Each structure stands twice: as C-alpha cells, then as structure tokens.
Amino acid sequence: MRSLAILLVLCSLFTVAHASDKQTERAGALYSDGRVAFDAERYQAAYDAFHEAYALSALPALLYNMAAALEALGCPGDAAES
C-alpha cells in the first residue's frame, strides 16, 4: 500500500499542469527528503517536508504521507484529519 502511495506521488509530481517547473522540482525534492527522514524515523522532519511539498503541489497523495508521519509521532487524531 505504501509503495502505491509513493508511486502515485511520483507520477503526480510530473503531471501537475498548474504548478511551475520550479515548484514541481522543489516538491519532488521535499518528498524525497521526507521519505529519507521517515525511513530514518525522523517523523517530525518527514511531516514537515511532506507538508511543504503539499503546499507547493496540492497533490492529495501527499496527505497519506503526512498522515503516516503524524501517526508515527503519536498523533492519531491529527493523522485522521490529515
């Protein structure tokens, strides 16, 4: 399931028509940073990166990543809202 979400985010980053190339590139970099942080169990850094990527791209798939980071931080209520 996580692999599907990752694939959706990566595919979406390349198909967003309304975002500038620089925004799309920055969102992709932030997503990558978030994945590295999440894998290293630095969940707050992961959430922050995913949140910033979402602010730039508005890709709904990033909401899953934000929720996963919040869940790992012990904030299930916030994760559910995300």
PEMO-V219629 format. One record per helix or strand of 3 or more residues. SS is the DSSP state (alpha for helix, beta for strand). FROM is the first residue (numbers start at 1). TO is the last residue. If there is no record, write none. Layout:
ss = {SS/SS}
from = {FROM/FROM}
to = {TO/TO}
This chain:
ss = {alpha/alpha/alpha/alpha/alpha}
from = {2/21/43/61/76}
to = {13/39/57/72/81}
